[in-house]
Amino acid sequence: MLQTQSRVLACICVTNAGSMTAADLARRLRVSPASVSKAIGQLEGQEVIRRQRDPGQRRDRYTVDEDVMYRAVVGNLQRNAILAKTVRDGADTLGADTPAGSRMKTLGQFLDHLSHSLLTWMEQWCAARSPRQGAQGSDSETE
């Protein structure tokens, strides 16, 4: 993630409102509206932020959900799967008995293992998080 994207994401995350307009972001970060627009486009493409429009308003607000990192990791895993397939195809093309083919095969195995491990961890995270969220939701309603 580029510096401006990181700054935009961090700025939205630390606001109490949980959302900001592009003008708010440009003002707060002291960058050009074009820089904010580019960063927003890239973050939206990665499904890290969402665009919302309040009824009756002309300006869009950008928000970050609680599961932002979960979605970011899922997006990375999808790109990782494409890379792993490309690497495996390259190993097949080069031949596993060649030094380059062997390296490609090992890299493909690593990427597959990494993806599998992260998916397993994410499933465990979701299972562990679900009961807590239910409990937190009921606690916050009684306060």
Residue pairs with C-beta under 8 A, 6 or more apart in sequence:
1 9
2 39
2 42
4 29
4 31
4 35
4 36
4 38
4 39
5 39
5 42
5 43
7 29
7 31
7 39
8 25
8 29
8 36
8 39
8 40
8 43
8 49
8 62
9 43
9 48
9 49
9 64
9 68
11 20
11 25
11 28
11 29
12 18
12 19
12 20
12 25
12 49
12 62
12 63
12 64
13 64
13 68
18 63
18 64
19 52
19 61
19 62
19 63
20 28
20 61
20 62
21 59
21 60
21 61
21 62
22 33
22 36
22 37
22 40
22 59
22 60
22 62
23 33
23 59
25 31
25 36
25 40
25 62
26 32
26 33
26 35
26 36
29 36
40 49
40 51
40 62
43 49
43 62
44 50
44 51
46 72
46 75
47 71
47 72
47 75
48 64
48 68
48 71
48 72
48 75
49 62
49 63
49 64
49 68
50 62
50 63
50 64
50 65
51 60
51 61
51 62
52 60
52 61
52 62
52 63
53 59
53 60
53 61
54 61
65 71
70 122
70 125
70 126
73 118
73 122
74 122
77 115
77 118
77 119
80 111
80 114
80 115
81 115
83 111
84 108
84 111
84 112
84 115
87 104
87 107
87 108
87 111
88 104
88 105
88 108
90 101
90 104
91 101
91 102
91 104
91 105
91 108
92 101
93 101
94 100
94 101
94 104
95 101
96 102
96 105
